Amino acid sequence: MTGRGELHPETLAAQGLGRVTEKHREIVSPIHVATTYERAADGSFPGGRIYSRADNPTYDTPEALIAALEHARAALLFSSGQAAAGAVFQALAPGDAALAPRNMYWAFRKWLLEFAAPRGLRLELYENASLDDLAKKARSLKPRVIWVETPANPTWDVTDIAAAAALAREAGGVLAVDNTVGTPMLTRPIDLGAAIVMHSATKYLNGHSDVVAGALATAADDEAWQRIRYVRGAGGAVLGPFEAWLLLRGMRTLHVRVAAACANAMAIAQRLEGHERLSHVLYPGLASHPGHAVAVRQMHGGFGGMLSLRFREGEQAAKDFTARLRVFKRATSLGSVESLAEHRASVEGPGTTCPTDLVRLSVGIEHADDLIGDLLQALG
Ligand SMILES: *Cc1c(COP(=O)(O)O)cnc(C)c1O
């Protein structure tokens, strides 16, 4: 990171690290499409690359940018957020233990419970917002990994990252944080003691609903990280070069998009809190949210663009509300420039722990008045 240490994250993002390639002095990094690289006559690889399932030069700048933003030693891109998160657990040994929160991105909880656990992961779930529960389970299970998602889907429970990192260390393991919703613009888990940070880069990092990608960043270039690198290269969950290039392009506006989404989400949360049809407006930026005090401590510059509404009249009222939206699009996913709304329980399907009266909003960067007007007309 020599020479960039004094630059702000906004500058690093906007300039895509400011790297200019030697020959043509291009301001935008090129896309490298080659799958294979020539050997010298003596059998060596003078270009430093062998085959693109292991690595691709198009990854270099986006990986270095993610590492710089996360205050990490290194980062790796993956073909999706699920592949990135899965790699952390695939790098463990059979019989190793892990703790994950009860509320978290549903598809990954499902993978842990239905795929990883039957294949030898000793998994227990803890209550997101209860450090006591986490401490008790960490002390008895001695997990290799404590997984934290904060703010966590779909109620935006906040977990104290520094306290969870201390518990992981005490138990002889490490803390891994899904920072998809927080983004490195608001939360830097490694500064708070995490060993690994994971992103669904499909969401805020790319930010335009046109790339599926994942990333991991690490505090240390250690043996565990080398195992994760092996999982990517051997498992083959690699990102295409065009997607890696688009991701870098998306990240150049990360700070602007995140700031706009935070401001819009706060305006919406404040306007809708106390609405007669809503039992809860769940947003960590509201003093009424149970995680607000911890969020104030570990999030800087905003509380994110995600919030959820719970309807007093129950499931049908929540579904009818989404049917009446005109500006918000009815779609799953989050973290993009356009605002999305979904009846979350029906997306998660059988086994969901999501309240059935809950609508999840991913707030984009449109004009706040258009978004608030749409929500109010749909509330009737
Ligand atoms: C979307 C998401 C994931 C999974 O990422 P994909 O890129 O869809 O595979 C994991 N965690 C969170 C918080 C997410 O929003």
The ligand as a Gaussian input file, in Angstrom:
#p B3LYP/6-31G(d) Opt

LIG

0 1
 C      -26.652000     -11.455000      -1.762000
 C      -25.986000     -11.729000      -0.475000
 C      -25.161000     -12.850000      -0.327000
 C      -24.939000     -13.861000      -1.440000
 O      -24.279000     -13.255000      -2.523000
 P      -24.468000     -13.695000      -4.069000
 O      -23.576000     -12.744000      -4.780000
 O      -25.921000     -13.532000      -4.388000
 O      -24.038000     -15.103000      -4.175000
 C      -24.539000     -13.026000       0.897000
 N      -24.732000     -12.163000       1.923000
 C      -25.519000     -11.076000       1.807000
 C      -25.695000     -10.168000       2.964000
 C      -26.180000     -10.824000       0.603000
 O      -26.977000      -9.756000       0.495000

